[in-house]
Amino acid sequence: MAESKFKHFVKYVVIDILLAALISFFLINYVVSAFKIEGDSMRPQLRDQERVLISKLAVRKAGSLRRFDLVVLYKPDEPEKSLIKRIIGMPGEVVEIRGGEVLVNDKPLKQPFAAAGDAARSPSDMKALLIPRGTFFVMGDNRSISFDSRLFGPVPQKYIYGKAFFRYWPPAAMGTIR
């Protein structure tokens, strides 16, 4: 009798553990995940070693990505690594950099996230580039050191797998990300 109760208990514990693992797998792979910032290309908004939560659902729906969204993408030349960048150019737009200023469809881009001074100014000019359908032009906020679309070109939407929405580390900087 005691052995039967023990087997019954073990059976339910194993089922609970498997169910928890299945739910965790689903959440981590399809809903939300953690991401660690590496480098200073997103300064001042995000700093090296900070940690953010990314929504994977937010990028699956067509038309869900907007200008200035912070997105996590596979690094084009090393797909096993990831980058976090800001969407600057949308499909069908023309992006150009003249005198360090970013122009979208020949109009200066207002960048409310930029730090005072020249942090968001590009150190070099770039010829006008039409962003193909299904791709996005991404840049880091700290333009002088950022490895972004100026170097590797527009990013296909399939390379973008998350949208940053909440910083949880360090605790002093905890909060939503804009």
C-alpha positions in Angstrom: 0.0 0.0 0.0 2.8 2.5 0.9 4.7 1.5 -2.2 1.6 2.2 -4.3 1.3 5.7 -2.8 5.0 6.3 -3.4 4.7 5.3 -7.1 1.6 7.5 -7.4 3.5 10.5 -5.9 6.6 9.9 -8.1 4.3 9.7 -11.2 2.7 13.1 -10.4 6.1 14.7 -9.6 7.6 13.5 -12.9 4.5 14.7 -14.8 4.7 18.1 -13.1 8.4 18.5 -13.9 7.9 17.5 -17.6 5.0 20.0 -17.8 7.0 22.8 -16.3 9.9 22.0 -18.7 7.5 22.0 -21.7 6.0 25.4 -20.7 9.5 26.9 -20.0 10.7 25.7 -23.4 7.7 27.2 -25.1 8.0 30.6 -23.3 11.8 30.9 -23.9 11.7 29.9 -27.6 8.5 31.6 -28.7 7.4 34.3 -26.2 10.1 36.1 -24.1 13.8 35.6 -23.5 16.7 37.4 -21.7 19.5 39.1 -23.6 22.9 40.4 -22.4 24.2 43.6 -23.9 27.8 43.2 -25.1 29.7 46.3 -26.0 28.9 50.0 -26.0 27.3 50.5 -29.4 23.9 51.3 -27.8 25.2 53.9 -25.3 23.7 55.9 -23.7 20.4 53.9 -23.8 22.0 50.5 -23.0 25.4 49.8 -21.6 27.8 46.8 -21.7 26.8 43.9 -19.5 23.2 45.2 -18.9 20.5 42.6 -19.3 17.1 43.1 -21.1 14.0 41.1 -21.8 13.1 40.6 -25.4 9.7 39.8 -26.9 9.8 37.2 -29.6 6.1 37.4 -30.3 6.4 41.2 -31.1 8.5 40.4 -34.2 6.4 37.6 -35.6 3.4 39.6 -36.7 3.7 41.5 -40.0 3.9 45.2 -39.6 4.8 45.0 -35.9 8.3 46.6 -36.2 8.5 50.4 -36.1 11.2 53.0 -36.5 13.3 53.4 -33.3 12.4 49.9 -32.0 15.4 48.2 -30.3 15.7 44.8 -31.9 17.9 41.8 -31.4 19.2 40.2 -34.6 21.5 37.5 -35.8 24.9 39.0 -36.7 25.0 38.8 -40.5 28.6 37.6 -40.8 28.4 35.3 -37.7 24.8 34.0 -37.3 25.7 32.2 -34.1 26.1 35.6 -32.4 23.5 38.4 -31.9 23.4 42.2 -31.9 21.0 44.7 -30.5 20.4 47.7 -32.7 17.8 50.4 -33.4 15.6 50.4 -36.5 16.3 53.5 -38.5 15.0 52.8 -42.0 11.9 50.9 -42.9 11.2 48.9 -46.1 10.8 51.1 -49.1 12.5 54.2 -47.6 15.7 55.8 -48.7 18.4 56.3 -46.0 21.4 58.5 -46.5 24.0 60.0 -44.2 25.3 63.5 -45.1 27.6 65.5 -42.9 27.0 63.0 -40.1 23.3 63.6 -40.2 20.9 60.7 -40.9 18.3 61.5 -43.6 15.3 59.3 -44.3 13.5 60.1 -47.6 15.7 63.2 -47.8 14.4 64.6 -44.5 16.6 64.8 -41.4 15.8 62.1 -38.8 14.8 63.5 -35.4 16.5 61.1 -32.9 15.0 61.7 -29.4 17.0 58.9 -27.9 20.3 60.5 -28.8 22.6 61.9 -26.1 23.5 65.5 -26.1 26.4 66.2 -28.5 27.6 64.0 -31.3 26.9 60.5 -30.1 24.2 59.9 -32.6 26.0 61.5 -35.5 27.6 59.2 -38.0 31.4 59.6 -38.3 31.2 59.1 -42.1 28.8 59.8 -45.0 26.8 57.1 -46.8 25.2 57.3 -50.2 21.5 57.1 -50.5 20.3 53.5 -50.2 16.8 52.2 -50.9 15.8 49.7 -48.2 14.4 46.6 -50.0 11.0 45.1 -49.1 11.3 42.7 -46.1 14.5 44.4 -44.8 15.3 47.1 -42.2 18.2 49.5 -41.8 19.5 49.3 -38.2 22.1 51.4 -36.4 23.6 51.6 -32.9 23.1 54.8 -30.9 26.8 55.2 -30.4 27.5 55.6 -34.1 31.3 56.0 -33.9 31.8 52.4 -32.7 28.7 50.6 -33.9 28.8 47.6 -36.3 25.5 48.1 -38.1 23.7 48.4 -41.5 26.2 51.0 -42.6 28.7 48.1 -42.8 26.6 45.0 -43.5 23.6 46.5 -45.3 19.9 46.2 -44.6 18.8 43.3 -42.4 16.2 40.8 -43.6 13.2 40.6 -41.2 13.9 36.9 -40.7 17.2 37.8 -39.0 15.4 39.9 -36.4 14.2 37.6 -33.6 13.3 39.9 -30.7 12.3 43.4 -29.6 13.8 44.7 -26.4 11.2 46.0 -23.9 12.5 45.8 -20.4 15.9 46.2 -18.7 16.2 44.1 -15.5 19.9 44.4 -14.7 21.4 46.4 -13.1 18.5 46.9 -10.6 19.2 50.6 -10.4 18.4 51.0 -14.1 15.4 48.6 -14.1 12.5 49.6 -16.2 10.9 49.8 -19.6 13.0 50.6 -22.7 11.9 53.2 -25.2 
